[in-house]
Amino acid sequence: MQKPKTLGERELNLITVYSDWEFSMTPNQFYAKWEVSYEQIALICCRSDSTVRGWFKQGKNRRYPNRNDLRHLALMDFLLEHFEEIPEHLQRLFYSASS
């Protein structure tokens, strides 16, 4: 087992910036921009289909996505928009991490 990497000033600063980052996209914004189903949004956000359907309801039974859901959608939007611009060696890391 490898020893954990030490965090330097750059890494600590990156953690601070990331934690304050207001990177988000609502389900309605994502749905309006991309031709996706509620089931695909559920997959992106690691939520059930019924939870995602609740995000699009009106009235007292409406559910609301949390900060992590909004970040998942924003990140997926970013990947859909810019994946070809990501260097190939980083794309390979992305695909190898998902298998």
PyMOL commands that set and color helices and strands:
alter all, ss='L'
color gray80, all
select helices_A, chain A and resi 9-20+27-33+38-45+49-55+67-85+88-97
alter helices_A, ss='H'
color red, helices_A
deselect
rebuild
show_as cartoon
